Amino acid sequence: MSTDRAHHDAFARLLHWSMAALILAMLFVGVAMVSSMTLRPALLMLHRPIGIALLILAVVRLLHRLRRRVPPLPRDLPRWQRFAAHASHVALYALMFAMPLIGWAMVSAAGNPVLLWGDVQLPAIAPHDPGVYSLLRAAHAWLARALLAVILLHLAAALYHAWIRRDGVFASMASGGRGGMPH
């Protein structure tokens, strides 16, 4: 395997790790938002712009991925694991788009502006409707749980490749293929 195909490029790695950090932060901020009435306003002011930033980054990431080939999986990887890897990536991309769009629609359906910074406001993408808001709020909460589950599966698979198989899959995203986890 040539070195240019053995690892993800630096931009893909930057997108992956920065989005991973932001998504995990958003999950924790979301939990804190529904748990604390005193912190809720400040957390909302943080949650909304980061959600829109994640939506933009997801678009950039998808476009980048469509333009560049990803490193191939090891040839000896069982078919079911290849399928699981593909399915988990599809699920991650779907959730990276769905979560901010549903959140934006939810805020719109609540009749609230989607404020980013200062006076920068996004247009409503759903009609003001308490019933729609309720459905979208439930969907946002359930999809957040699904996102956390897929992330945990993704992490488990990454650690399996790093610590058990030691096949370079983890290293291709962790360090650009120039080494892996310590043994």
N, C-alpha and C positions, 0 to 999 in steps of 0.2 A: 504494500500500500504506500503510495507516495505521501510525502510529508504534508503537501497542501490539502490532501483529502483525509489525513489522519486526525485532524482537529478542526474545531470551529474557529473561524477567524476572530480577531480581536473585537470587532464591532459586535458580533453575535454574542461573544462572552460578556461584553460590557452590558448589552441589553438584557441578557439572561440574569446576571447577578444583580443588576440594579433593579430590575423588575421583581426579582425574587424578594429582595429586601423591602421594596415598596408594598408588594402584595401582602407579605407577612405583617408589616406595620399596619396596613389597612384592616386586616382581619382583627388585630388586637385593638385598634382604634374603634372598629365597629362594635366589638364586645364591650369596650369601655363606654361607648356612647349609649348603649341601651341599658347599662348598669348604673350610670351616674347622671343624675339630673343636674348636678352643679357643674360638671365638666362638659356636659352635652353641647352647649353652644360653642365652646372653644374647639371641641373635637369635630363638630360639624364643619367649622370653618377650615379645618385641616383636611377632613375626609373628602369633601367635595372636589377641591382643586387637585388633590392627589389622584382621585378617581378619574378625573378627566385627563390628567397627565398619563395615567396608566392606559387609558383608551388610546391616546395618541401613540404611546410607545408600543402598544399591541399592533397598531396599524403598521408602524415602522418595522417592527419585528417580523410580522407576517410578510410584508413586501420584501424584506431582506432575505428571509428564508426561501421565498419563492424564486428569488434571483440566484441564490447560491446553493450548491449541493452540500448536503450535510454528510459528515463522515459515515461510512457504511457501518452497520452493526457487524459484529464478528460472525464469520460464516458458520461457525459451529453453534450459534445461538438457536435453541429450539424454536420451532415455528410459533408455538403459543406465546413465547416471550417476545418474538418479533411483533406478533399481533398486539400483545399487551402494550408494547412500547409505542406502536403507532396509535392505538386507541387512546392511550393516556395523553399523548401529545395533542391529538384532536380535541380531547376533553379540555385540556389546559387552554388551548387557543379559544375554544368556544366560550369557556368561562371567563377568560381575560377580556373578551368582547361583551359578553352578556352582563357581567356584574356592573360595569360602569354605565352601560346603556339602560339597564333596568333601574339602577340608582337614580340616574338623570330623569327617567320617565316617572319614577316614584315621586321625586321632589316636584316635578311638574304637575302630577296628578294631585298632589297635596295643595297646589296653588301657591307654592313658594318659588322664589327665584333661585336659580342655580348660580350663586355668586362664586366667582373664582377669587379674584384679588381686588380689593377696593371696589370700584364701580363696574368692573368687568362682569358681565352677566350673560349666561347662555340663554337662548330661546327655549321656551317650553316645547317638549316633544311628545307630550301627552295632554289630553284635556283635563281641566280641573274637575275631578270626580272622586269623591271619597271611596266609592266602591272599587274603582280602578286602583286608587292608592293602596287600599287594603290588600288587594291581590298582589300588587307589585312589591309591597313591603314583605309579604309572606314569601314570595318568590326570591327576593333579594336575600332574605335570611336563610332559606333552604339552599340556595345556590352557594352562599358563603360556606355553609357546612360541607357541601359537595366539593367546593374548591379546596378546603382544608384537607378533606379525605384524599383527593387526587394528589395534592402536594405531598402528603405523607407517603402515599404509594410511590410517587416519583422519587422522593428522598430514599425510601427503602431500596428501590431498584438501583439508584446511584451508589448507595453504600454496598449493595450486593456486587456490583461491578467493580467497585474500588477495593473491597476487602476480601471477597471470596473468589470471584473470577479473575480479578486483576488483568483485565483484558484491554485496558486503554479507553473504555467508553467514558468512565468518569473523568479521566485525565484529559480527554478531548474537549471537555467544557471547563474543567477546573483550571487547567494550566496551559491549554493550547497543545496538549499532547507531549509536553516536555517533562513528563513525570506524573506521578499520581500521589495517592495518599501514602504516608509513611507506613512501612511494614511493621 
